[in-house]
Amino acid sequence: MVEKAVAALQWRKGVKVAGALLIGAWLAAQPVQARDSSASDLAVVALSDLPKQAQKTHELVLAGGPFPYAKDGTVFGNRERQLPKKPRGHYREYTVKTPGLRHRGARRLVCGGIPPEKPEVCYYTEDHYSSFRRIVH
């Protein structure tokens, strides 16, 4: 009787292990989603279609300032991995004023390139880095 109970437990354990191995093999065969975006993955927006505050911020970037907020022009780390992967220091962030707010709000331009006043590319986010659109002229 004891031998039958032990055999039944071992069989159940074997089924669980085999099931886990099958699930693991299936997961390993699934394609991996890349977390880093490429420039072609992002939606685009014409500079002229952005809010006038974003257009003004873009002008300030090209002029090298002066910027209204102390954080403007600081390095953007791309921790969210929404933008194409670049070396640290490539991206800088700038606040886009939001009418009616007394704080910085959620709107930003993030521009990449060196020197910062001649960016290779700029992106606009209105939701504090959850999504970006590449700015085209």
N, C-alpha and C positions, 0 to 999 in steps of 0.2 A: 504494500500500500504506500509506504514512504517513498519507495523507488519511483512509483507512478507520479506522485506529487512533485518530486524533484525533477523528473523528466518533463512534466508539464510546465514547470517554472522555467526550466532551461529553454524549452521550445519558445515560450512567450518572450523571454529575454532575447533569444535569437531573432525572432520576428521584429522586435523593436530595433535591434541593432541593424538588421538588414534594411528596415524602413528608413532609418536615419542615414544609412550609407546611400541609399537610392536618392533621398532628398538632397543630400550633400552633393552627389554627382550631378543631379539635375541643376542645382544652383550654380555649380562650377561651370556648367556648359552655357549658362546664360550670358549674353553680351554685357559688358561692363559699360555703364553710362559715364562718359567723361564729365567731370564737374567743371572744368575750365571751358569757357565759351571761346569761340573764335569770332572775329569781327563779322563774319558772314552769318553767324547764328543770331545776331541781334537785329531788332527792328531798326529802321532808320527814320529820321525826322529832318525836315528841312529847317535850317536856322530860322528862316522867315516864318515858319509855322509855330515856333516856340513862343511862350509868353514873352512880352516885352522885357520883363525883368531878367529872363534868361538871356535874351539878346544883349542886354546891357552888361550882364556879367561876362558874356563872351567877349565883348569889346574891352572890358577891363583886363581880361586874361591876356589878350593880344597886346595891350598897352603896358602890361607889367604892373598894373595897379593904378592908383591906390585902392585897396580893398576895404570894405566896410567892417569886416569881421576879422578878429585876430587869427582864427583857424583857417581863413582863406589862404590858399597856396601851400598848405601843409601836405605832406605825403599821404596819399590814399593807399592803404595796404591791400585792397582787393581781397579781404578775408572771406567775403561772400562768394568769391570765384565767379562772379557774373561777367567780368571782363576778361579779354584774352590775357593769358599769363605773360607777365613781363617782370624784369628784375625790380626789386624794391627800389622805390624812388622814381620810377618811371611815371606813375600817376600822381596827380595833385588834385585836391578837391577845392571847390569854390561854392559859396552859398548863393543861391538864387532867392532873392527876397520874395516873401509871400505877403501880399497886401493884407493888412489887418492884424498881422501877428507881431508881437513884440519880441519874439525869440527867433532863432534861425529857421525854424520850420523844417520841412522834409525835403525841399527841392535843392538839388545840387547839380553843378557841372563837374565832371571829372575829366580832366584832360591829360593826355600822355605825350611825352616827348621832352627832349632837352635841346635848347633851353625852354623853360616853361612858357615863355611868351611867344614861342613858335611851335605850338603843339602839332604833333603828327595827326592826332585825332582827339575829338571831344565827345563825351557822352552826356546825356541828360537823364536824370532820375527825378521823379516827382514823388516817390514813395520811399525815400531814405534807403536807397541801395537794393531794394527788392527787385527792381527791374530797371533796365537801361535801354535807351535808344541812341544809336550812333548819329551824330549830327552831320548832315551833308549840306553843302552850300549851293 
